[in-house]
Amino acid sequence: MSRAARLLDLLQVFRRYRHPVSGAVLAEELGVSLRTIYRDIDSLKAQGAAIDGEAGVGFVLKPGFMLPPLMFSEDEIEALVLGSRWVAERADQPLGAAARNALAKIGAVLPPDLRAGLDESTLLVGPGAPLSAGESELPRIRDAIRRQRKLTIAYADVNDVSTERVIWPIALAFFDRTRVIVAWCELRNDFRHFRADRVVSLNIEATIYPQRRAALMKQWRIQLGIPLRSRAGD
């Protein structure tokens, strides 16, 4: 492994920890000696990384530091290409365009040898079912989720009977053939899942829902028995 790649890996390990991590743990994760870790930490500090701590106590990287130029492994590049191609094929048009633009921006700052991997990736996304007519509202739904705004929707059930709901959208799940809105439903006073293709109409309200989206996501995960996300070092 080159020194530059090792420094990048050390940064990635640091970012997985919220609390100070010992040099011994860093050395074990990277498969190098403790002396090498201390030397690499000094190198990162010299390049502007805000690393607090000391030997025997632990180190923590303050947010906001990136090593130029942007670098990825071959597996990471293939993951980016495959993910962007999937989004371009299976998501709404604005999100698909955003995926392609993001990949182009990444390619613009990669070294030439890595940039070639973006165009030469052999991982392909097969054709999927076209978006249903009701799913044209996906960009507005995503906007409501980002801004934590209530939605008033007319929603058709399996019998095509429509009811009006006020919901607090917190997530949008992309399945192969359908898209599902995860939301708190004021009518049912509970979490519900709404198929986007059954949303007859919707209106984004000016009202922000009363709980933080992160807190609602945590409640939803607990209710469904979905493991809570955690970060190393917690």
Beta strands, then each sheet from edge to edge (+ up, - down):
strand 1: 51-54
strand 2: 58-61
strand 3: 149-156
strand 4: 162-174
strand 5: 179-185
strand 6: 190-195
strand 7: 199-208
sheet 1: 1+ 2-
sheet 2: 6+ 5- 4+ 3- 7+
end
